[in-house]
Structures are given as C-alpha cells and as structure tokens.
Amino acid sequence: FEWGKYELAKINFNKSIELNPDSTVPFVFLSNILLKEEKIEESIQVLLHGAQMQGDLDEVYYNLGTRYAMMGEYSKSLEAFLVCKGINPDFENLMLFIEDIEQCLKLKNKMN
C-alpha cells in the first residue's frame, strides 16, 4: 500500500481479517492505511478491535499510543505506551515516546 493503492489494500486487509479474525497483523496494517488517509479516529477504532485479538499486541498498543498522541489525548497515549512496555519492555524507541508524552502531560497540567 506504499504506492497509494489504499482502497485495494483496505479491501485485502478486511478480507484478511475475515479469514483470520484472531490475528492482530491485518488490524495494524489497516490502521496504518487509515492513518495515511488522515483518518486517525478510524485508525484508533481498528486498533482497539485488534487489541482484542492474538499476536503482536505490543505493536497494537504502540500504534494506539502514537494515534492518541496525534489527537492530543496524552493520558490515553501514555496508558497505551505503558501497556506496550508491559508486553515488551524493549520495544524500539518506546521509552523516548513515554518520556515525550510525560513531558506533554506536565506542560498540559501547567497550562490548566
């Protein structure tokens, strides 16, 4: 789906979800397409559904953390990143994101 064939990719990932509904993988890929289309809220909904499946849950929660951060929902972002950390403490760049979100929350609290 890197070449902009998003509609075809969405059809294929939805078909993959139908064929293997317990896997997290097609949910993550589908959410990435939605993100490229700037449909962040839809991307979050897909990831929340994927979080109920089996597989790479650390990747699901990592992506949820990034999506919530994009929406300015820093508490939800931190919560998702911490779940990811609980699953895989060595997830690449995770601690940098956690530190950034904690700083965002501190700044937001100072402003309120």
N, CA and C atoms as an extended XYZ file, in Angstrom:
336
Properties=species:S:1:pos:R:3:atomname:S:1:resname:S:1:resid:I:1 pbc="F F F"
N         0.805       -1.206        0.000 N   PHE     1
C         0.000        0.000        0.000 CA  PHE     1
C         0.842        1.263        0.000 C   PHE     1
N         2.118        1.122       -0.156 N   GLU     2
C         3.002        2.277       -0.196 CA  GLU     2
C         2.816        3.116       -1.459 C   GLU     2
N         2.207        2.570       -2.492 N   TRP     3
C         2.087        3.274       -3.756 CA  TRP     3
C         0.735        3.974       -3.907 C   TRP     3
N         0.040        4.148       -2.818 N   GLY     4
C        -1.205        4.879       -2.864 CA  GLY     4
C        -2.424        4.071       -3.254 C   GLY     4
N        -2.294        2.778       -3.347 N   LYS     5
C        -3.435        1.929       -3.697 CA  LYS     5
C        -4.181        1.540       -2.422 C   LYS     5
N        -4.638        2.569       -1.720 N   TYR     6
C        -5.215        2.364       -0.394 CA  TYR     6
C        -6.523        1.601       -0.423 C   TYR     6
N        -7.372        1.906       -1.390 N   GLU     7
C        -8.676        1.234       -1.436 CA  GLU     7
C        -8.509       -0.269       -1.633 C   GLU     7
N        -7.656       -0.658       -2.555 N   LEU     8
C        -7.393       -2.078       -2.788 CA  LEU     8
C        -6.769       -2.719       -1.545 C   LEU     8
N        -5.845       -2.016       -0.922 N   ALA     9
C        -5.204       -2.541        0.288 CA  ALA     9
C        -6.230       -2.721        1.413 C   ALA     9
N        -7.130       -1.749        1.571 N   LYS    10
C        -8.157       -1.873        2.613 CA  LYS    10
C        -9.048       -3.078        2.355 C   LYS    10
N        -9.410       -3.289        1.108 N   ILE    11
C       -10.237       -4.459        0.756 CA  ILE    11
C        -9.500       -5.738        1.133 C   ILE    11
N        -8.230       -5.795        0.783 N   ASN    12
C        -7.445       -7.006        1.070 CA  ASN    12
C        -7.234       -7.220        2.565 C   ASN    12
N        -6.974       -6.159        3.313 N   PHE    13
C        -6.795       -6.331        4.759 CA  PHE    13
C        -8.102       -6.687        5.452 C   PHE    13
N        -9.215       -6.132        4.975 N   ASN    14
C       -10.516       -6.528        5.531 CA  ASN    14
C       -10.800       -8.002        5.229 C   ASN    14
N       -10.426       -8.453        4.035 N   LYS    15
C       -10.584       -9.857        3.688 CA  LYS    15
C        -9.693      -10.722        4.592 C   LYS    15
N        -8.489      -10.245        4.860 N   SER    16
C        -7.576      -10.956        5.750 CA  SER    16
C        -8.151      -11.062        7.158 C   SER    16
N        -8.805      -10.009        7.607 N   ILE    17
C        -9.450      -10.033        8.930 CA  ILE    17
C       -10.565      -11.077        8.944 C   ILE    17
N       -11.328      -11.160        7.869 N   GLU    18
C       -12.399      -12.166        7.771 CA  GLU    18
C       -11.830      -13.585        7.816 C   GLU    18
N       -10.712      -13.792        7.104 N   LEU    19
C       -10.121      -15.126        7.019 CA  LEU    19
C        -9.382      -15.530        8.291 C   LEU    19
N        -8.789      -14.560        8.977 N   ASN    20
C        -8.020      -14.846       10.193 CA  ASN    20
C        -8.355      -13.789       11.243 C   ASN    20
N        -9.571      -13.840       11.781 N   PRO    21
C       -10.043      -12.766       12.657 CA  PRO    21
C        -9.324      -12.663       14.007 C   PRO    21
N        -8.538      -13.658       14.358 N   ASP    22
C        -7.868      -13.627       15.654 CA  ASP    22
C        -6.478      -12.999       15.610 C   ASP    22
N        -5.992      -12.648       14.438 N   SER    23
C        -4.643      -12.096       14.289 CA  SER    23
C        -4.648      -10.579       14.387 C   SER    23
N        -3.642      -10.035       15.039 N   THR    24
C        -3.506       -8.581       15.137 CA  THR    24
C        -2.953       -7.956       13.865 C   THR    24
N        -2.257       -8.732       13.067 N   VAL    25
C        -1.495       -8.182       11.938 CA  VAL    25
C        -2.343       -7.384       10.956 C   VAL    25
N        -3.462       -7.916       10.433 N   PRO    26
C        -4.216       -7.112        9.465 CA  PRO    26
C        -4.822       -5.848       10.083 C   PRO    26
N        -5.095       -5.887       11.373 N   PHE    27
C        -5.618       -4.692       12.043 CA  PHE    27
C        -4.576       -3.580       12.054 C   PHE    27
N        -3.336       -3.942       12.338 N   VAL    28
C        -2.262       -2.947       12.362 CA  VAL    28
C        -2.060       -2.360       10.972 C   VAL    28
N        -2.011       -3.208        9.955 N   PHE    29
C        -1.822       -2.703        8.597 CA  PHE    29
C        -2.999       -1.840        8.144 C   PHE    29
N        -4.209       -2.271        8.452 N   LEU    30
C        -5.384       -1.484        8.085 CA  LEU    30
C        -5.364       -0.127        8.788 C   LEU    30
N        -4.974       -0.114       10.046 N   SER    31
C        -4.907        1.164       10.776 CA  SER    31
C        -3.851        2.084       10.175 C   SER    31
N        -2.764        1.507        9.658 N   ASN    32
C        -1.729        2.328        9.025 CA  ASN    32
C        -2.235        2.974        7.736 C   ASN    32
N        -3.045        2.248        6.980 N   ILE    33
C        -3.637        2.830        5.772 CA  ILE    33
C        -4.562        3.979        6.155 C   ILE    33
N        -5.383        3.759        7.158 N   LEU    34
C        -6.296        4.815        7.601 CA  LEU    34
C        -5.525        6.037        8.081 C   LEU    34
N        -4.394        5.808        8.733 N   LEU    35
C        -3.554        6.924        9.174 CA  LEU    35
C        -3.029        7.699        7.970 C   LEU    35
N        -2.579        6.987        6.932 N   LYS    36
C        -2.095        7.654        5.721 CA  LYS    36
C        -3.204        8.478        5.065 C   LYS    36
N        -4.438        8.061        5.264 N   GLU    37
C        -5.586        8.805        4.735 CA  GLU    37
C        -6.054        9.882        5.720 C   GLU    37
N        -5.297       10.056        6.811 N   GLU    38
C        -5.598       11.039        7.854 CA  GLU    38
C        -6.922       10.761        8.557 C   GLU    38
N        -7.265        9.489        8.673 N   LYS    39
C        -8.465        9.063        9.390 CA  LYS    39
C        -8.028        8.479       10.730 C   LYS    39
N        -7.565        9.357       11.590 N   ILE    40
C        -6.943        8.919       12.848 CA  ILE    40
C        -7.955        8.240       13.762 C   ILE    40
N        -9.140        8.806       13.889 N   GLU    41
C       -10.143        8.203       14.776 CA  GLU    41
C       -10.530        6.806       14.298 C   GLU    41
N       -10.681        6.629       12.998 N   GLU    42
C       -10.987        5.298       12.463 CA  GLU    42
C        -9.824        4.343       12.704 C   GLU    42
N        -8.613        4.865       12.573 N   SER    43
C        -7.422        4.062       12.823 CA  SER    43
C        -7.406        3.568       14.267 C   SER    43
N        -7.785        4.433       15.191 N   ILE    44
C        -7.851        4.057       16.614 CA  ILE    44
C        -8.882        2.961       16.813 C   ILE    44
N       -10.050        3.095       16.191 N   GLN    45
C       -11.096        2.083       16.354 CA  GLN    45
C       -10.638        0.719       15.847 C   GLN    45
N        -9.936        0.714       14.727 N   VAL    46
C        -9.410       -0.545       14.189 CA  VAL    46
C        -8.412       -1.155       15.168 C   VAL    46
N        -7.529       -0.319       15.731 N   LEU    47
C        -6.537       -0.829       16.682 CA  LEU    47
C        -7.193       -1.338       17.965 C   LEU    47
N        -8.225       -0.651       18.435 N   LEU    48
C        -8.928       -1.117       19.633 CA  LEU    48
C        -9.544       -2.491       19.387 C   LEU    48
N       -10.066       -2.701       18.195 N   HIS    49
C       -10.598       -4.017       17.830 CA  HIS    49
C        -9.456       -5.037       17.789 C   HIS    49
N        -8.346       -4.641       17.179 N   GLY    50
C        -7.184       -5.522       17.100 CA  GLY    50
C        -6.602       -5.883       18.453 C   GLY    50
N        -6.773       -4.997       19.435 N   ALA    51
C        -6.245       -5.254       20.787 CA  ALA    51
C        -6.943       -6.434       21.460 C   ALA    51
N        -8.068       -6.846       20.912 N   GLN    52
C        -8.805       -7.985       21.460 CA  GLN    52
C        -8.382       -9.304       20.822 C   GLN    52
N        -7.432       -9.237       19.908 N   MET    53
C        -7.006      -10.424       19.167 CA  MET    53
C        -5.712      -10.990       19.744 C   MET    53
N        -5.139      -11.942       19.023 N   GLN    54
C        -3.904      -12.580       19.453 CA  GLN    54
C        -2.776      -12.184       18.513 C   GLN    54
N        -1.585      -12.112       19.048 N   GLY    55
C        -0.433      -11.811       18.202 CA  GLY    55
C         0.405      -10.703       18.779 C   GLY    55
N         0.780       -9.765       17.922 N   ASP    56
C         1.703       -8.693       18.302 CA  ASP    56
C         0.967       -7.562       19.016 C   ASP    56
N         0.509       -7.839       20.212 N   LEU    57
C        -0.242       -6.824       20.952 CA  LEU    57
C         0.620       -5.625       21.316 C   LEU    57
N         1.929       -5.847       21.474 N   ASP    58
C         2.801       -4.712       21.761 CA  ASP    58
C         2.745       -3.696       20.622 C   ASP    58
N         2.719       -4.189       19.396 N   GLU    59
C         2.649       -3.299       18.242 CA  GLU    59
C         1.291       -2.585       18.170 C   GLU    59
N         0.243       -3.274       18.535 N   VAL    60
C        -1.084       -2.659       18.555 CA  VAL    60
C        -1.102       -1.500       19.548 C   VAL    60
N        -0.613       -1.745       20.764 N   TYR    61
C        -0.635       -0.699       21.786 CA  TYR    61
C         0.336        0.436       21.485 C   TYR    61
N         1.468        0.112       20.874 N   TYR    62
C         2.406        1.151       20.450 CA  TYR    62
C         1.723        2.085       19.446 C   TYR    62
N         1.065        1.493       18.460 N   ASN    63
C         0.362        2.299       17.466 CA  ASN    63
C        -0.785        3.087       18.081 C   ASN    63
N        -1.487        2.487       19.028 N   LEU    64
C        -2.536        3.233       19.740 CA  LEU    64
C        -1.941        4.444       20.439 C   LEU    64
N        -0.786        4.250       21.070 N   GLY    65
C        -0.123        5.360       21.756 CA  GLY    65
C         0.205        6.493       20.806 C   GLY    65
N         0.700        6.156       19.618 N   THR    66
C         1.036        7.219       18.667 CA  THR    66
C        -0.223        7.916       18.155 C   THR    66
N        -1.291        7.152       17.912 N   ARG    67
C        -2.528        7.759       17.402 CA  ARG    67
C        -3.147        8.697       18.444 C   ARG    67
N        -3.191        8.239       19.700 N   TYR    68
C        -3.748        9.102       20.748 CA  TYR    68
C        -2.914       10.378       20.901 C   TYR    68
N        -1.599       10.254       20.777 N   ALA    69
C        -0.741       11.444       20.865 CA  ALA    69
C        -1.072       12.423       19.746 C   ALA    69
N        -1.315       11.913       18.554 N   MET    70
C        -1.675       12.771       17.419 CA  MET    70
C        -2.973       13.522       17.684 C   MET    70
N        -3.856       12.898       18.440 N   MET    71
C        -5.143       13.512       18.757 CA  MET    71
C        -5.047       14.445       19.971 C   MET    71
N        -3.868       14.488       20.605 N   GLY    72
C        -3.699       15.311       21.802 CA  GLY    72
C        -4.259       14.656       23.053 C   GLY    72
N        -4.550       13.376       22.971 N   GLU    73
C        -5.078       12.625       24.112 CA  GLU    73
C        -3.901       11.941       24.817 C   GLU    73
N        -3.133       12.754       25.546 N   TYR    74
C        -1.864       12.297       26.097 CA  TYR    74
C        -2.012       11.263       27.203 C   TYR    74
N        -3.055       11.349       27.996 N   SER    75
C        -3.255       10.339       29.044 CA  SER    75
C        -3.514        8.967       28.432 C   SER    75
N        -4.356        8.932       27.412 N   LYS    76
C        -4.626        7.666       26.724 CA  LYS    76
C        -3.376        7.166       26.007 C   LYS    76
N        -2.616        8.099       25.469 N   SER    77
C        -1.376        7.737       24.782 CA  SER    77
C        -0.410        7.079       25.762 C   SER    77
N        -0.209        7.712       26.906 N   LEU    78
C         0.699        7.157       27.911 CA  LEU    78
C         0.219        5.791       28.381 C   LEU    78
N        -1.081        5.661       28.593 N   GLU    79
C        -1.647        4.386       29.023 CA  GLU    79
C        -1.346        3.283       28.000 C   GLU    79
N        -1.531        3.583       26.723 N   ALA    80
C        -1.260        2.596       25.670 CA  ALA    80
C         0.231        2.249       25.622 C   ALA    80
N         1.086        3.269       25.725 N   PHE    81
C         2.521        3.005       25.711 CA  PHE    81
C         2.944        2.154       26.906 C   PHE    81
N         2.339        2.379       28.049 N   LEU    82
C         2.691        1.587       29.230 CA  LEU    82
C         2.229        0.139       29.094 C   LEU    82
N         1.091       -0.076       28.441 N   VAL    83
C         0.665       -1.453       28.162 CA  VAL    83
C         1.682       -2.118       27.236 C   VAL    83
N         2.108       -1.382       26.220 N   CYS    84
C         3.122       -1.896       25.295 CA  CYS    84
C         4.392       -2.268       26.060 C   CYS    84
N         4.801       -1.389       26.957 N   LYS    85
C         6.007       -1.644       27.760 CA  LYS    85
C         5.850       -2.888       28.618 C   LYS    85
N         4.645       -3.106       29.152 N   GLY    86
C         4.384       -4.300       29.953 CA  GLY    86
C         4.491       -5.579       29.133 C   GLY    86
N         4.148       -5.486       27.873 N   ILE    87
C         4.231       -6.645       26.985 CA  ILE    87
C         5.658       -6.842       26.491 C   ILE    87
N         6.297       -5.734       26.095 N   ASN    88
C         7.642       -5.798       25.521 CA  ASN    88
C         8.441       -4.569       25.958 C   ASN    88
N         9.154       -4.671       27.087 N   PRO    89
C         9.892       -3.511       27.599 CA  PRO    89
C        11.004       -3.029       26.659 C   PRO    89
N        11.401       -3.844       25.694 N   ASP    90
C        12.482       -3.473       24.780 CA  ASP    90
C        11.976       -2.977       23.419 C   ASP    90
N        10.683       -2.647       23.331 N   PHE    91
C        10.132       -2.172       22.059 CA  PHE    91
C        10.907       -0.930       21.625 C   PHE    91
N        11.323       -0.916       20.363 N   GLU    92
C        12.194        0.138       19.839 CA  GLU    92
C        11.602        1.537       20.026 C   GLU    92
N        12.392        2.420       20.596 N   ASN    93
C        12.063        3.837       20.818 CA  ASN    93
C        10.914        4.076       21.784 C   ASN    93
N        10.418        3.046       22.420 N   LEU    94
C         9.253        3.198       23.298 CA  LEU    94
C         9.523        4.165       24.448 C   LEU    94
N        10.678        4.030       25.093 N   MET    95
C        10.967        4.886       26.236 CA  MET    95
C        11.056        6.354       25.826 C   MET    95
N        11.525        6.636       24.625 N   LEU    96
C        11.570        8.018       24.152 CA  LEU    96
C        10.155        8.581       24.013 C   LEU    96
N         9.256        7.784       23.488 N   PHE    97
C         7.862        8.228       23.362 CA  PHE    97
C         7.229        8.432       24.740 C   PHE    97
N         7.495        7.519       25.663 N   ILE    98
C         6.935        7.656       27.014 CA  ILE    98
C         7.427        8.951       27.657 C   ILE    98
N         8.713        9.223       27.536 N   GLU    99
C         9.272       10.460       28.101 CA  GLU    99
C         8.638       11.689       27.454 C   GLU    99
N         8.472       11.660       26.142 N   ASP   100
C         7.854       12.798       25.441 CA  ASP   100
C         6.416       13.023       25.908 C   ASP   100
N         5.668       11.950       26.021 N   ILE   101
C         4.259       12.079       26.430 CA  ILE   101
C         4.169       12.560       27.877 C   ILE   101
N         5.056       12.068       28.738 N   GLU   102
C         5.065       12.553       30.121 CA  GLU   102
C         5.335       14.053       30.163 C   GLU   102
N         6.235       14.541       29.310 N   GLN   103
C         6.506       15.984       29.234 CA  GLN   103
C         5.275       16.743       28.731 C   GLN   103
N         4.596       16.191       27.743 N   CYS   104
C         3.376       16.820       27.237 CA  CYS   104
C         2.318       16.932       28.337 C   CYS   104
N         2.195       15.879       29.130 N   LEU   105
C         1.216       15.901       30.223 CA  LEU   105
C         1.591       16.938       31.272 C   LEU   105
N         2.877       17.060       31.580 N   LYS   106
C         3.316       18.074       32.544 CA  LYS   106
C         3.006       19.475       32.034 C   LYS   106
N         3.301       19.727       30.760 N   LEU   107
C         3.005       21.044       30.182 CA  LEU   107
C         1.506       21.315       30.159 C   LEU   107
N         0.737       20.304       29.819 N   LYS   108
C        -0.721       20.471       29.769 CA  LYS   108
C        -1.263       20.787       31.156 C   LYS   108
N        -0.719       20.118       32.199 N   ASN   109
C        -1.169       20.374       33.560 CA  ASN   109
C        -0.782       21.778       34.015 C   ASN   109
N         0.372       22.279       33.594 N   LYS   110
C         0.785       23.640       33.946 CA  LYS   110
C        -0.132       24.672       33.324 C   LYS   110
N        -0.619       24.360       32.118 N   MET   111
C        -1.485       25.303       31.407 CA  MET   111
C        -2.880       25.338       31.994 C   MET   111
N        -3.277       24.276       32.682 N   ASN   112
C        -4.654       24.229       33.237 CA  ASN   112
C        -4.682       24.804       34.580 C   ASN   112
